[in-house]
Amino acid sequence: MGKLTRREVLGASAAALAAGNALGKVRAAKPNIVYIMADDLGYADLSCYGRREYKTPNIDSIATHGVRFLQAYANSAVCSATRTALITGRYQYRLRVGLEEPVGFRSKYGLPPEHPTLPSLLKKAGYGTTLIGKWHLGGLPNFGPLKSGYDHFWGFRGGALDYFTHKYGIANTDTDDLWDGDVPIHQAGYLTDLMGDRAVKEIGEYAKAGQPFLLSLHFNAPHWPWEGPQDEAESKRIKALVDRDGGSMKTYAGMVTRMDMQIGRVLKAIADARIANDTIVVFTSDNGGERFADTWPFTGKKTELLEGGLRIPALMRWPGHVRPGSTTEQVAISMDWMPTFLAAADAAPDPEFPLDGINLLPQLTQGAAPVSRRLYWRYHFNSQRAVREGDMKYLKIAGNEFLFNVADDPLERANLKQRQPEMFKRMVQSYEEWNATMLPDQSDISSGALGYADEL
């Protein structure tokens, strides 16, 4: 990584937006888009959402200079399904790859190259497009970032990677998964730092070229194996990448704060390139948190359609468009980012593939009132189903059915299905009607139930 000290990065991040505004050029017609996504980060894992065990000042600064979502959801309680929805702007259950929750290395499925994507549509609108970090939407030779709209890719294709060896298996195995484009590479270093280095480099090059760009920065932190920047010995100790007996709250804090540090470098690079005024920055997570995550005030974790498995932090900064220090109650979901970014870039979706997500710009930039909507989920493990409508949520899990008011009862404890039978009946019917428009659910898909091993 660069030679900045942690203290310098933290200080620079606090001043980054002001510096970028002071030095910025005339506002570009098409804003740059920097989309940053953590992996398995819980709703309350940032200090601006209430985490007390550590601080995340750089990520928090996005909220300070922009908007913080209070009701943001992931499209799935696991990663590759959410990534399918994010890149297509549609429910993942419309694509066969979206039924692979998550996509395993042995899977024959992936994101079809012919399907329009966020990067491919922005590319048509004149954008440069780069993915740094996690892909997890199918392997070579049939699938990959460069086949689905990205000009550049630096990262890994699977679901998890050792932070030091960059293998999806244990040390001394031939399981390397670090790539520059379609070329496998070997590069020493802590993976979070390497991603930060690459992002800073890409921002500088795009700014020098004067081309609007989409930079998708998909960290693997804080996904297992739980290895902080000082834990290289841990990568040699563990006998399987699924770190069942490893990690600690201290390790988790080290992983998240190191990611925060690298995001500080990214924000500083944007300011130093004098493009802060012209750049949308988003930070969020791909699903709810796992073992060491804080999901308060919700219950449930990753792989569960309880609120803790679906609710995620989400922050957006766009100087001159989004009011600094604001919050929004708009119910949002991962697939909304595609129509939102396309609208900001004055780019059009493909009419042959209608979007399921909505454009959030009226609520975020024009002060429009939140719009009511229905959102749907399903997950094969324990035959889970869920619908959110207004403040109400229908949930089915392991054969048990519930009706919750998630605004009044975020822990999902008071089952209201007997007290509000008409609402319960309507939401069940709504789910069945929606589900009939999706690909059939496959509880025996190759990923398997709670497929930790296959997620790799």
WOQUIJO-V430582 format. One line per field, one symbol per residue. burial: + if it has 9 or more other ideal C-beta (glycine too) atoms within 8 Angstrom, else -. A space follows every 10 residues. Layout:
burial=???
This chain:
burial=+-------++ -++-+++-++ +--+---+-+ ++++++++++ +++++++++- +----+++++ +++++++++- ++++++++++ ++++++++++ +++++-++++ ++++--+-++ +---++++++ +++-+-++++ +++++++++- --++++-+++ -+++++++++ ++++-+++-+ -----++++- ---------+ ++++++++++ -+++-++--- -+++++++++ ++++++++-- ++-++--+-- +++--++--- ++++++++++ ++++++++++ +-++++++++ ++++++++++ -++++--+++ ++++++++++ +++++++++- -+---+-+-+ ++++++++++ +++++-+-+- --+-++++++ +-++-----+ ----++++++ --+++++++- -++++++--- ++++++--+- -+---++--+ --++--++-+ +--++--++- +---+-+--- +--+++
